[in-house]
């Protein structure tokens, strides 16, 4: 047994740790409850198993308001996670609970809160053949029905989540359990293939490996997860693990045997990285069951979700993977009432990632106001005596550089026109089409080129801030084309698209295009990017499966086209959407790369290819920008 004074000192040290941990766990979906009695003669918090129709026991935490009266009937908001719904803590006061505030906020707003460990994760039984399996989502639908049967329920349920939980929420809507009236999907991936795992068909190897490794640690109930997400080492790591037992068991599991049995079942869980690294095409099998990424992508269920009529609250960011693309495509694909907000945030919305602001700049709107907006949305659809009216179906978006919030129901917004800027001699970028013959630039692919480790892709693993900084040094590894100084302010709002006429000395490759702003002092500010693996360059004439804003590539096996070394080919692809005001005197820049070393897989896997970019009358390489005011 430890002496009490050393333990108290350690507890004080760890208090700050758990406060900092709280926000991350909120993003991951964890929740640490405590026991308090209240007026309805039920514990304020219960951790329990709910059996599913196939007999599998799913763990959840139920939080009820402390002052709930016996005759009260209240709505419920639910969050489903695969990242431990809750921690087991040892001898720490209630105030050390990193997620206590979340439950209290929902309860004080008049809601029950339910947090669920997804099948094959946390304290739940079962296994995971792949993320968001059909059976996993069926579990959530059954839990919605279970909630509606409880004596304190008003029969109305909302579901919300960030990232993985957002996808689980969106897929739940496809099952349309009758009590589910509204959902909030935040910073999730409408199309996981193109918007996160394989943007442009390029394997996001860093993220997938990180995510897969983290899930394996969680599924083994390994407390080192705490040290990984907080970057703790040595004594600090050991101190944290001394007060965290792992995932929280349910109340009835007093000896831990149920949790041990649940953990044993997940030895069958899919290793996501091992499955993903074998994928090249969208229709390749993911795992050994024959399912593809399409089979658990939200867009695949657009008909069912539209027919549900469930109201949708969505958030995305210009700088968080492809979440803004997903939010826009969803808005114009589903028939549901939707309110969409796109800002300049990290993954989760708790950091301002506006590239014109310094790191740690205040968030607009503050995170507390974001939570108030979410609560007001659910109030309108779930509260029986709601005084809040449903928000309008529209897109609210932030223009960086102008620091303005704007609204639209069309995309790109009214008044925006496509203007072409052509690659020009001497690294220039010109609105005038080239007139000469056989003009070109060569680029030996620099496999040290990188966007760093604080980019739009790395934020998806834990929600850290997105900070590109001054890209001037990074651009020295790239092929750049820069315009003359702008003679007036120019707004770019929409999805830029680039067309390159190029040849390569290799049969495969990845092409990256970065849109940047160069100010009067030559500081280079990142605005957006796009990428495309050469193999996927064929533009499809088929109708896309959902609304897209630029060249459509199917990424299917039948469309694969290896390069022929030395042969000029057209490569056209979209950059991720952005809304930015470039100031008079600044210059536009397009930077071309063949690799992003800290994030993506290398194409080709070996060798040192050279690209030749044509920029002449016959092959006018260009970028098309959706502009207003130019």
N, C-alpha and C positions, 0 to 999 in steps of 0.2 A: 504493500500500500504506500502511496506517496504521501509525504507530509503536506498538510493543508496550505501552508504559506507558499511553498514553491508552486503548488498547483494554481493558487490564486494569481501569482505573478504571471504564470504561463497563460492563464485564462485572459488576463488583461491584454497580453501581447496578441493573443489570438482573436480578441474582440474586433480589433481593427481589420484583421485578415478576413473575418467572416462578413464584416460590413462591406468590404470591397468585393468579396465573392458574391454577394447577394445579387448584384446586377447581372453578372455573368450567368448565374444559375437561373435567373428569371428568363434570360434569353434561351437557355438550354432546356427550360421547362421543369427544373427541380423545385421542390417546395418542402420546407421542414416544418411540420406541425407541432402543436403542443396540446395538452389536455386542460380544458376549463369547463366547469359545469355551467348550465344556463337554463333559462326559464322553461324550455320544452322537455326537460328531464332527459336530455340526451347529451352526450359529450359534445363540446363545441367542435372538436375534431375527432374523426374516426379514420383509422387506417384499416382497410378490410379487403377481403377477396370477394369479388362478384363472379360467380360461375357463368361461363358462356354456354351456348347451346350445344357445343361439342364437348363440354365437360372441363375445358381449360379454365383455370382460375386466374383472373386478372386483378392485379393490385391497384387500389386507388385510395386517395385521401379525400375525405369529405370535410369541408369547412362550413359551418353554419353560424349565423350572427349570434353573438352572445345574448342579445335581448329578444330573440325570436319568441313570439307568443304562440301558445298551443293552437290557436285558430288561424295563424298566419299562413299564407301560401305565397311563396316567393319564387322568382325565376332562378335559373342556374346558368353559370358560365363554366365551360369545361375546357381543359387544356390536356392534350395527349402528347406524351413525350417518349423518347427512347433513351433519354439521358438521366435516368433516375428521377423519379417524381419527387424524392425527398431524401434527406440524409438521416442516418442514425447518428445522434450526437451523445457524448458522454459528459454528464455533470456540468453542462453549460447553462447559464440562465436563459430565460425566454428571450431576453433582449439580444442575445447573440445569434438568434435564428436569422439567417440571411434573407429569408423570404417571408418573415412575419408580416412585414408591411403590406405585401401584395394581398395576402388573405384578409387582413384587416380592412384594406381599402375596398375590396369587393364586398365584404360583409357589411361595412358601414354604408355602402351604396345600395344595400337591399338585395344582395345576391348570395346564393349558396355558391361555393367554389368547389369544383371537382378536378383533381389532377390525377391522370391515369398513367401507369407504366404500360407502354405498349407490349403486346405479346412478345415473349422471348427477350425481354429487357427488364431492368430494374428488379422488382420483387415478383413480377408476373411469371407464370408458367408459359410453356410453349417454346417454339423456336421460330427463327426468322429466315425463310428461304431467300428473301431479298427485302429491301426497304419497302414499306407501304404495301405489303402483300394484301391480297383480297381478303384473306381471313383476318388480318390485323384490322382493316377498316370495318369489316363486319362486326368485330368486337366493339368498336366505338359506337356503332349504330345500336347495338344491343344495350350498351351502357346508357345511351340517351333514353331509350325506352325504360330502363330501370330507374333512372332519375325521375322520370315523369310519374312513376308509380309511387314515389315516396310521399308520406303524409304531409310533408312541409312544402311540396312542389306545387307551383301553379300550372304545371304542364308545359312550360315554355323553357327551351334550352337554347343557349348560344354557345358556339365554340370559337376559340381563338388560338392563335399561335404564331410564333416567329420561326422562320426557317423550316426545319423538318416538321415542326408542329403545324406550321402553316399549310404545308402540303397535306398532312394528315387531315387537317380541318377541311381543306378544299375537296379532298377525296371523300370524306364523310358526307358532304353535301350530295354527292352522286348517289348515295344510298337513300337519301331523303327520308330519314326517320321522321314521322309526323311531328313530334315535339320540337324538332330543330327548326328555328325560325330565322336565324341570322348567324353569319359567320364573319370572322375577321382574319384575313390572311395577310401576313406582314413579312416582307422581305423573304418570300418563298419563291420557289422555282416552278413556274407554270410549265416550262419545258426543260426538265433537268439536263437533257442532252445538250441543247444549244446554249443554254443560259448559265450552265455551271460546269458540268463534267467534261463536255466536249465542245466548247464554243468554236464554231467554224469547223467542227470535226477534229479539233486539236485537243489531245488528251491533257486535261488539267491534272497532271500527275501529282503535283505537290498537294493540292487540296484533297484529292481522293485518298492518297496514302495517309495523310494526317487524320482524315475523318475515319477511315477504316481502322487505323491503329487505335485511335481514341475509343471507338466503339468496342473493340476487343478488350481493352482495359476495363471499360464499364461492365461489359457482360461477364467478366470474370470476378466482378465485385472487388476490384483491386483499388485500394484506397490511394494508390499513387496518382490516380486521376486528379486528386486535389492538388498535388504538387505540379502536375503538368499544366493545368489551366492557370495556375497562379505563378508558374515559373519559380517554385520554391525548391531549394536544395538544402542538403545537410541538416542542421539542427532545426531550421524552420520547417522543413518538410516532415521530419519525424514528429515535431510538436503538433503539427496539423493532423497527422495520421493518428496521434494518440487520442484525439477527441472525436474523430470521425470513424464510425464503425463500418461505413460503406453505405449501400442503399438501405433505406429504412424498411424494416420488416413490418408486416401487418400486426395489429394489436394481439391477435390470437397466437402469433408465433413467438411464444415466450422463450422457447429454447433454441430458436434459430433453425430448427430442422426443416421447416417448410421452405425457408429461403434457400437452404442448401439443396433441396430437391429441385427448386425452380432453376437454380444456377446450373445444375447438372444437365437439364434439358437443353440449354442453349449451346451446348457443345456442337450442336448441328448448325448453328447460325452461319450464314454465308460470310466468307471473307470478301468484303466489298472490293478491296484493291485487287486481289487476285482475279476476281471476276471481271473487273473493269479493264484491266490491262490487256485482256484478250479481245476487247471490243475495238472495231474500226468503224463500223457502220451502225446507223440507228437501228436497223433491223437485226443486228447480231444478238444471239442469246446472251442473257445476263445470268450466269449461274447455270446449274445443271437441270433446271426444270423446263427450259425452253422459253421462258418469259423474256421479253425484251424491255428496254427502258420505256418504250411506248406504253407498255401494259400498265405501268403505274405512274404515268405522267398525267397531271390534271387535265391538260387540254384534250386528252383521249376520251374524256367523259363529258365533253361539252354538251352533248344532247341531254344526258341525264341531269346535269347541273342546271341547265337552262330550264328544263321542265319542272324542276323543283320549285322555282320561283323564290328561293331563299335569298334574302338580302345579303350583299357582300360589301364589306369594308376592307379596302386594300391599301397597303403602303409599299413603296419601293424607293430605290435611290438611284440617282444617276451614276453613283460610284460604288455600288454594291453588286458585283458580278453582273448578271443580266436581269436583276429584279425589276428595273424600270421597264425593260422590254416586255417582261412577263405581265406586268400590271397593265400596260397599254394593250397588248394582244388580248388579254382576258376581257378588258372593257369592251372591245369591239368584236368579241367572239360570242360571249354569253348574252342571253336576253335578260338576265337578272337585274334588279335594281343594284347599282354599284356606285360607291363613292370611293374615288381613287386619289391618293396623295403621293406625289413624287418629290422628294427633297434631296438635298446634298449631304446625305448621311453615310455613316458606316453601316455595317450589317447589324440591324437592331435599332438604329435611330438614336442612340444615346451619345454619339459623337458628331460634331459638325465636321464634315469632310470637304467643305467648300474649298477648292484649291487656291482661291484668292485670299483665304483667311489663314492666320497662323494656327499651328496645332493647338488643341485644347481651347479653341474658341467656343463661345457659348452656342448652344444648340438652338435653332429656330425652327419650330417652336420648342420651348423647353420640354424635356421628357415628361414632366408632370402634366403639361398641357396636352401632350400626345395621349396620355392615359385618360385625361378628362374627355377628349374627343371620342376615344374608344368606348368609354362608359356611356356617353350621350347616345352613341349609335345603338348600343344594346338597349338602353332605356326605351328608345322609340319602338323597338320590336318585341321586347320581352316583358316590360313592366305593365301590369294590368291597368294601372291608373296613370299611364305615361302622359306627361305634359310636353314631352319633347317630340317634335315632328321629325319624321325620317329625313335624313339629309338628301339633297338633290343628287340625281345620277349625273356625275360630272367628274372631270379630271382637274385637280388642283396641283399646280406644278410651280417649282421655284426656278427662277432665272439667276444663275450665278453671274457675278460681274455687275448685275443691276440690283441684286438683293431685293427682288420683288416676287411676291406670290401672285400667280395668275390662274385663270380658270378657262376651261374649254370643254366642248363636247365633241370636237372633231380633232383628228390628228393627221398631219401637222395642223396647228391652229390656223385660223383664218388670217390671211394676210401674208402667210409664209409662201415663198416661191423657191423652186430649185434653181440654183445657179452653179454653173460648172467652173472649176478652176483647174487649169491644165499644168502638168509638169512641164517645166520650161528649162532652157539652157542655164548653165552656171548655178544649178540648185535653186532656180526660181520657181515661182508659182504664179500663174497669170490667168486672168479671165479671158484672154484671147487664145483661140484655138491655134495650134502650131500650123505653120505653112511649109516648113522645110521637109526634106526627105531624109530618111535613114539616120535620125538622131536618136541617141541612146546613152544610158549611163550603166556602168557595170558596178556590181557590189558583191564582194566576197563575203558570204554570210559570216557574221561575227557571232559565234556561239557563246560569247561572254556577255552579249547584250542582255539587259534585264530591265524590268520596271521596278525592281526592288522587292522587299519583303513586307511592305506596308501598302500593297496595292489592292485593287478592287476584288481580287481573288483570295488573297490571304485573310481579308476581313471576314470571310465566310467561316473561318475556323476560329470561333471564339469571339468575334465581334470587335476586334481592335480597330483603332482609328485608321483611316485611309490617308496616307501622306506620301505624295509623290515628290514634293519639294521641287527645287530647280532642276529641270531636265537637261540643262545645257551640256553637262558632262556626259550624261547617258546618250545624248544625241550624237556624240562623236563616234559612237559605235554603229550608227545607223546611216542610211541614205536619206538626206533631208531636202525638202523643197519649201522655200519660204517666199511669201509675197512681199511686195513693197509695202510701206506703211499705209494703213487704211486712212482714207481721207475723211471718213466719218464713222460714227459708231455703227457696228453691225451686230444684229442679233441672229444667232443660229439656234433654231428650235426645231427639233425633229431628228430624223435618222440619216446622218450622212452616209453616202455610198461611194466606194472607190472602184475604179476600173483601171486595171494595170494590164498592159500588153508586155509580156515578158517571156524570156526563155531561160532555161536553167541547164547546168551541166549534169544535173541529177534527175532521177525518175520520180522523186517525191520531194516534198518540202512543205514548209508552213510559211505563210506570208502574213505579216502583221502591219497594220497601218495605224498610226497615232495622229490624232488631231491635237494641235498645240497652239498656244498663244505666246508670241514673243514680244515682250514689252520694249520700251525705249532703252532700257538698260541691258538688254539681251537676256533677261531672265525668261526661262521657258516654262510655261505652265501647262500641265497635262489637262486635256479636256475629255477625250474619249478615245476608244480604240476599237478595232475589229480585227479578226484573224480568220484565215481559211487555210485548211490543208489542201494542197494541190490536188490530191486524189478526189476531192469533193467539189471541184470547180464547175461541174456541169450545172447550168441553170435549168431548172425543171419547168416544163410547160404545164404541168399538172396544177390543179387547184391546191394551194397549201392547206394543211389540216386546220389551220387557224389563221387569223389575220396577221400578215407580216407587212413590213414597211421597207421594202427594198428587194434586191434579187433573192429569189427563193431557191435554195438547194435542198434536195430531199435527204441527202446523206445516206441513201440506201445503197445496198451492195450493187444493184444492177446499174447504178449511175456512176460507179467508180471509174476514174480515168487517170491512169498513170501518165506522168509527163514523158514526152519524147525529147531527150536531150538535144538542145540546139534549136528546137522548133518553137516559134513564137505562138503563144496561146493567150487567150483572154481570161483574166481572173477578176471577177466582179463580186463584191460582197459589201454588206452593210457594216457600219460602225454602230456601236451602242448609242441609243438616243441621248441627247443632251439639250439643255437650254442654257445659253450663255450670251452675255453681251460683251463683245470685244470693243475696246475703246479706240477712239481715233488715235492714230499714231502707232498702234500696235500692229503686229504682222501675223498673218496666218502661217502655220507650218504644217506640212504633212511629212511624217517621218516613217520610213519603210525599214522593216527588220525581217530577219529570217528565223528568229528564236527569241524566247524570253526565258533566260536560264534558271531563274528562281521559281518558276511556276509550271511551265509546260514541258511535255515530252519533246525530245529532239527528233527532227525530221530533215534529212534521213538520219538513221541511227548512227551512221558513221560516214566519214568522208567530209570534204570541204567544198561544197558547191559554190558556184558563182552565178549570180543572177544578172541578166541584161534587161534593163527596163527601157522599153521604146517610148519615145515622146515626139512623134513626128506626125505628118499629115495623115499617113495611112494608119498609124497606131497611136492615136492621141490619148495617152494615159491621163486620167483626170480624177478629181474628187468632186462629187455633187453635194452641195451644201444647201440645206433648207434655211433660207435667210429671210429676214424682214428688215427693211430700212436700208437697202443697198441697191 
